[in-house]
């Protein structure tokens, strides 16, 4: 018997819908990383291998798609934070997290534009994964180990990430250099001497 819309189970339909949604998010992230907010929904649909109607069923506006991308980004940042917390050396863990967070920020042009011009779009996504709480844990470990200056606060890290998010625009962009400067400013004198050895 041939499979028709009537014979497909609701569970299979939900599975297809979830898969299509993920395909759209991945395609949107890649295209917007190249084109920024000028990326067209039709192009995203084609990249995802779905019809444009499918895109609009999941995201009725580009703003809704951008919000979904924000949640996707912070899920990746959460994963980076959890990986850092698993690193035994607290100073290395902090540096690993900052460098990975900066990479995620600067490789994603569209959301970097949103982050620098409309940070309120990012707040619900950051809160959903407790990004500030995870950052506080990474920072506190590094401070207890004497790797990071005691006056640094968890709230400082998102501000630094916001600044780094805009570095892709510069004519002499060298994000690794900027991250190095940020990290050097956060290290304690003892940690700086250790790095020089």
Rosetta blueprint (number, residue, H / E / L):
1 X L
2 X L
3 X L
4 X L
5 X L
6 X L
7 X L
8 X L
9 X L
10 X H
11 X H
12 X H
13 X H
14 X H
15 X H
16 X H
17 X H
18 X H
19 X H
20 X H
21 X H
22 X H
23 X H
24 X H
25 X H
26 X H
27 X H
28 X H
29 X H
30 X H
31 X H
32 X H
33 X H
34 X H
35 X H
36 X H
37 X H
38 X H
39 X L
40 X L
41 X H
42 X H
43 X H
44 X H
45 X H
46 X H
47 X H
48 X H
49 X L
50 X L
51 X L
52 X H
53 X H
54 X H
55 X H
56 X H
57 X H
58 X H
59 X L
60 X L
61 X L
62 X H
63 X H
64 X H
65 X H
66 X H
67 X H
68 X H
69 X H
70 X H
71 X H
72 X H
73 X H
74 X H
75 X H
76 X H
77 X H
78 X H
79 X H
80 X H
81 X H
82 X H
83 X H
84 X H
85 X H
86 X L
87 X L
88 X L
89 X L
90 X H
91 X H
92 X H
93 X H
94 X H
95 X H
96 X H
97 X H
98 X H
99 X H
100 X H
101 X H
102 X H
103 X H
104 X H
105 X H
106 X H
107 X H
108 X L
109 X H
110 X H
111 X H
112 X H
113 X H
114 X H
115 X H
116 X H
117 X H
118 X L
119 X L
120 X H
121 X H
122 X H
123 X H
124 X H
125 X H
126 X H
127 X H
128 X H
129 X L
130 X L
131 X H
132 X H
133 X H
134 X H
135 X H
136 X H
137 X H
138 X H
139 X H
140 X H
141 X H
142 X H
143 X H
144 X H
145 X L
146 X L
147 X L
148 X E
149 X L
150 X L
151 X L
152 X L
153 X L
154 X H
155 X H
156 X H
157 X H
158 X H
159 X H
160 X H
161 X H
162 X H
163 X H
164 X H
165 X H
166 X H
167 X H
168 X H
169 X H
170 X L
171 X L
172 X L
173 X L
174 X L
175 X H
176 X H
177 X H
178 X H
179 X H
180 X H
181 X H
182 X H
183 X H
184 X H
185 X H
186 X H
187 X E
188 X L
189 X H
190 X H
191 X H
192 X H
193 X H
194 X H
195 X H
196 X H
197 X L
